[in-house]
Amino acid sequence: MNLSQSPELQQFRSEIRSYFQNDYPKDILEKVASGASLTTADVRKAEMALGAKGWLASAWPKEHGGPGWSIEEQYIFDEELERAGVPTVTPMGVVYVGPVVYTFGSDEQKAAWLPGIADGSVGWAQGYSEPDAGSDLASLQFSAVRDGDEYVLNGTKIWTSAANHADWIFLLTRTSKEEKKQLGITFVCAELDQPGVTVKPIISIDGKYHLSQVEFVDVRVPVFNRIGEEGKGWTYSQYLLGNERTSYARIGGKRTQLANIRAIASQISAGGNQRLIDDSAFAARLSAADMRVDALEITVLRVLCSVKDGGSPGKEASILKIMATETAQEITGLFCVAAAEHGMRKFDDSVSPEWTGDAAFAAPGVATYFGTRAQSIYGGTNEIQRNIIAKHVLDL
Ligand SMILES: Cc1cc2nc3c(=O)[nH]c(=O)nc-3n(C[C@H](O)[C@H](O)[C@H](O)COP(=O)(O)OP(=O)(O)OC[C@H]3O[C@@H](n4cnc5c(N)ncnc54)[C@H](O)[C@@H]3O)c2cc1C
């Protein structure tokens, strides 16, 4: 894969860069840069801006509403999007459930759900985890009982990201307890704004509200909302997780963070006349982080090439997930070193105007550090990814 040489790709890159510099909503970029939380209206505005260009579902084939880009174009687009400081696209619609719908859904389901995902007007959440089913996901208890043309849903999902911004949720439900537990699971979608559904906020360690507990009591949904066959939900859920784990790389964002840390460390004193950037231990960690991002990039490109050649991310996605999340944690750790005592400031929803100089970057950077601790937990913990690699990649 050649990302820099061809004139067509260079032209493509400058078109994308120019859009983000000149036409993307500036208020959203400013809010993200200040570390402020986005409201639901902000999220819709940000995603509909990309949707209007036909760029939100950037990896989808044209026939389903995507731009039909090559792997190289998608990669360049992601790099430019992250470089510009655009908020991370909520993945539950475009990266997670969208491909499940167009791969396993009926034509009627494609017509009902794909347009709203691709244009950014409809938000989705992921209902996998439960209070007693995380790593051992197949032991989930959330029940869907068939009653004529409907399923009756009862149960609790937890750690549901972006449920506060979502209109729909896709759920792993138990439709049978008779056989091996993976075989009794069914993939069902439901609207969140209906009687019997309660979305309760959970405030996370970064001081923000992006997680919820979602409770369903006797909620009826049409059988139409089931994707694929009853009892085959586990298969669809694992296909989805392969895409989810591959999506964590975010190379452009990591390079931007490293450049920011370098700029900050060039300003900050490490005692006497020495700047932090001249501190040999800090500089060595920074260089090591650069190399980790290079190695991650090569791994992503290898996985993308195998997908392009007709493969799927498969179990190798677990390698990528560990590399990407540990690198993200190391980079945000460097931010905290640079923040030093300023990192003790409370990270509020936006940076107070009186915080200038060193302090201005510290609070959002430290909040990001805390938020990034969760990356080795969600999408299947990194311990579980090591088990997968041992069993399915190394055949141990
Ligand atoms: C910020 C955040 C966002 C999330 N978003 C979502 C979401 O949108 N939708 C959703 O459905 N879920 C979401 N999750 C939930 C996430 O997928 C689970 O937290 C995760 O799968 C772990 O499950 P658990 O929390 O029940 O921990 P447990 O499964 O109880 O694990 C506890 C510890 O034991 C270890 N462990 C467990 N089993 C093994 C084993 N067999 N071998 C070795 N170690 C093991 C784990 O690695 C972990 O360290 C989110 C979580 C976080 C933190």
The ligand as an SDF file (V2000), in Angstrom:
LIG
                    3D

 53 58  0  0  0  0  0  0  0  0999 V2000
  -15.3980    3.6540   29.0990 C   0  0  0  0  0  0  0  0  0  0  0  0
  -16.1130    2.3630   28.8020 C   0  0  0  0  0  0  0  0  0  0  0  0
  -17.0070    2.3130   27.7350 C   0  0  0  0  0  0  0  0  0  0  0  0
  -17.7230    1.1370   27.4820 C   0  0  0  0  0  0  0  0  0  0  0  0
  -18.6680    1.1570   26.4860 N   0  0  0  0  0  0  0  0  0  0  0  0
  -19.4420    0.0600   26.3040 C   0  0  0  0  0  0  0  0  0  0  0  0
  -20.5280    0.0960   25.3770 C   0  0  0  0  0  0  0  0  0  0  0  0
  -20.7820    1.0960   24.6990 O   0  0  0  0  0  0  0  0  0  0  0  0
  -21.3070   -0.9950   25.2570 N   0  0  0  0  0  0  0  0  0  0  0  0
  -21.0690   -2.1320   25.9700 C   0  0  0  0  0  0  0  0  0  0  0  0
  -21.8080   -3.0980   25.7980 O   0  0  0  0  0  0  0  0  0  0  0  0
  -20.0680   -2.2010   26.8720 N   0  0  0  0  0  0  0  0  0  0  0  0
  -19.2460   -1.1270   27.0580 C   0  0  0  0  0  0  0  0  0  0  0  0
  -18.2310   -1.1660   27.9840 N   0  0  0  0  0  0  0  0  0  0  0  0
  -18.0680   -2.3640   28.8100 C   0  0  0  0  0  0  0  0  0  0  0  0
  -16.8120   -3.1640   28.5230 C   0  0  0  0  0  0  0  0  0  0  0  0
  -16.9270   -3.8650   27.3040 O   0  0  0  0  0  0  0  0  0  0  0  0
  -16.6000   -4.1130   29.7230 C   0  0  0  0  0  0  0  0  0  0  0  0
  -16.2860   -3.2920   30.8460 O   0  0  0  0  0  0  0  0  0  0  0  0
  -15.4880   -5.0890   29.4700 C   0  0  0  0  0  0  0  0  0  0  0  0
  -15.8510   -6.0520   28.5180 O   0  0  0  0  0  0  0  0  0  0  0  0
  -15.0750   -5.8330   30.7780 C   0  0  0  0  0  0  0  0  0  0  0  0
  -16.1620   -6.3540   31.4290 O   0  0  0  0  0  0  0  0  0  0  0  0
  -16.3960   -6.0760   33.0030 P   0  0  0  0  0  0  0  0  0  0  0  0
  -16.3460   -4.6030   33.2190 O   0  0  0  0  0  0  0  0  0  0  0  0
  -17.6220   -6.8040   33.4130 O   0  0  0  0  0  0  0  0  0  0  0  0
  -15.1190   -6.6790   33.7410 O   0  0  0  0  0  0  0  0  0  0  0  0
  -14.8790   -8.2120   34.1360 P   0  0  0  0  0  0  0  0  0  0  0  0
  -15.2690   -9.0760   33.0040 O   0  0  0  0  0  0  0  0  0  0  0  0
  -15.5260   -8.4610   35.4590 O   0  0  0  0  0  0  0  0  0  0  0  0
  -13.3230   -8.2490   34.2970 O   0  0  0  0  0  0  0  0  0  0  0  0
  -12.6570   -7.7580   35.4730 C   0  0  0  0  0  0  0  0  0  0  0  0
  -11.1520   -8.0210   35.3040 C   0  0  0  0  0  0  0  0  0  0  0  0
  -10.9150   -9.4490   35.2100 O   0  0  0  0  0  0  0  0  0  0  0  0
  -10.1860   -9.7380   34.0240 C   0  0  0  0  0  0  0  0  0  0  0  0
  -10.6510  -11.0210   33.4640 N   0  0  0  0  0  0  0  0  0  0  0  0
  -11.9350  -11.4460   33.3480 C   0  0  0  0  0  0  0  0  0  0  0  0
  -11.9590  -12.6710   32.7680 N   0  0  0  0  0  0  0  0  0  0  0  0
  -10.6780  -13.0090   32.5040 C   0  0  0  0  0  0  0  0  0  0  0  0
  -10.0570  -14.1420   31.8900 C   0  0  0  0  0  0  0  0  0  0  0  0
  -10.7800  -15.1560   31.4200 N   0  0  0  0  0  0  0  0  0  0  0  0
   -8.7010  -14.1400   31.7510 N   0  0  0  0  0  0  0  0  0  0  0  0
   -7.9390  -13.1120   32.2170 C   0  0  0  0  0  0  0  0  0  0  0  0
   -8.4910  -12.0050   32.8130 N   0  0  0  0  0  0  0  0  0  0  0  0
   -9.8330  -11.9520   32.9500 C   0  0  0  0  0  0  0  0  0  0  0  0
  -10.5110   -8.6020   33.0610 C   0  0  0  0  0  0  0  0  0  0  0  0
   -9.4930   -8.4630   32.0890 O   0  0  0  0  0  0  0  0  0  0  0  0
  -10.5910   -7.4130   34.0040 C   0  0  0  0  0  0  0  0  0  0  0  0
   -9.3090   -6.9170   34.2770 O   0  0  0  0  0  0  0  0  0  0  0  0
  -17.4930   -0.0170   28.2640 C   0  0  0  0  0  0  0  0  0  0  0  0
  -16.5610    0.0210   29.3090 C   0  0  0  0  0  0  0  0  0  0  0  0
  -15.8750    1.1880   29.5940 C   0  0  0  0  0  0  0  0  0  0  0  0
  -14.9030    1.2130   30.7340 C   0  0  0  0  0  0  0  0  0  0  0  0
  1  2  1  0
  2  3  1  0
  2 52  2  0
  3  4  2  0
  4  5  1  0
  4 50  1  0
  5  6  2  0
  6  7  1  0
  6 13  1  0
  7  8  2  0
  7  9  1  0
  9 10  1  0
 10 11  2  0
 10 12  1  0
 12 13  2  0
 13 14  1  0
 14 15  1  0
 14 50  1  0
 15 16  1  0
 16 17  1  0
 16 18  1  0
 18 19  1  0
 18 20  1  0
 20 21  1  0
 20 22  1  0
 22 23  1  0
 23 24  1  0
 24 25  2  0
 24 26  1  0
 24 27  1  0
 27 28  1  0
 28 29  2  0
 28 30  1  0
 28 31  1  0
 31 32  1  0
 32 33  1  0
 33 34  1  0
 33 48  1  0
 34 35  1  0
 35 36  1  0
 35 46  1  0
 36 37  1  0
 36 45  1  0
 37 38  2  0
 38 39  1  0
 39 40  1  0
 39 45  2  0
 40 41  1  0
 40 42  2  0
 42 43  1  0
 43 44  2  0
 44 45  1  0
 46 47  1  0
 46 48  1  0
 48 49  1  0
 50 51  2  0
 51 52  1  0
 52 53  1  0
M  END
$$$$
